[in-house]
């Protein structure tokens, strides 16, 4: 279990959304985390790899390698 503290403005928005939709605040917090967790994992993995390698590959080259560009 995780306890999360939000600023009052976020708490109020969650309260309003939950009241209007009949779902719990927990439901919406869980949905928000799940929606963004994959992106955060990808971002931090990419940052670690870039820091280790210090070599960047141009996007155009990667796209050509995977057949995504002309």
C-alpha positions, 0 to 999 in steps of 0.5 A, a space after each residue: 500500500 502507498 500513501 500519497 499526499 496531494 495539494 488541497 487543489 488536487 484533492 478537491 479536483 479528485 473529490 469533485 471527479 469522484 462525486 460526479 462519476 461515482 468512482 473512487 479517488 483511488 480509482 483515478 489515482 491508480 488510472 493516472 499512475 498506470 497511464 504514465 508509468 510506462 512512459 516514465 520507465 522508458 524515459 529513465 531507461 533511455 536517460 541511463 543508457 545515454 549517460 553510459 554511452 554518451 553516443 547519440 544516434 540520429 533519429 533518421 538513422 534509427 528510423 531507416 534501420 527499422 524501415 520507418 523512413 524513406 
